Each structure stands twice: as C-alpha cells, then as structure tokens.
Amino acid sequence: MKKTCIQCQTEMIDDCKVTVEGDTPGMIISQKRKGSFNHVSAKTKASVCPNCGFVALYIDEFKEFKQL
C-alpha cells in the first residue's frame, strides 16, 4: 500500500531501514501477552518523503498485535 506524506501529499518511499546509532541495528516494537505465546515483536521500517523529508515509522506485522 502506497503511503502519502501528511505534510505535502507526495508519495513516500517505503521499506527504508531504521538504525539507531550506538545501539544494535534497527528498532524493534514488541508487546507482551498472556498465555504460552506471550510475546510478539516486529522490526520497524520507515517511509521517507522525497519532497519534504518527512519520515513515518511503520511495521508490516501490525495484525499480530492485539489490544490488551
């Protein structure tokens, strides 16, 4: 699904890698749950606007996360 910049309405470039300097590569989003499968996590990606530089973070595995 193509993302549109909320600042200038330009089509964004998806699937960009996110790295935090001085730490392990990338950022991980996680959620602790109850039960035997009590943890879900996903690697963070970014979309970048080539027009204004706005950055939006997202994960592909969003359907695995559930509201507690």
Secondary structure, 3 states (H helix, E strand, C coil): CCCECCCCCCECEEEEECCCCCCCCCCEEEEECCCCCCEEEEECEEEECCCCCCEEEECCCHHHCCCC
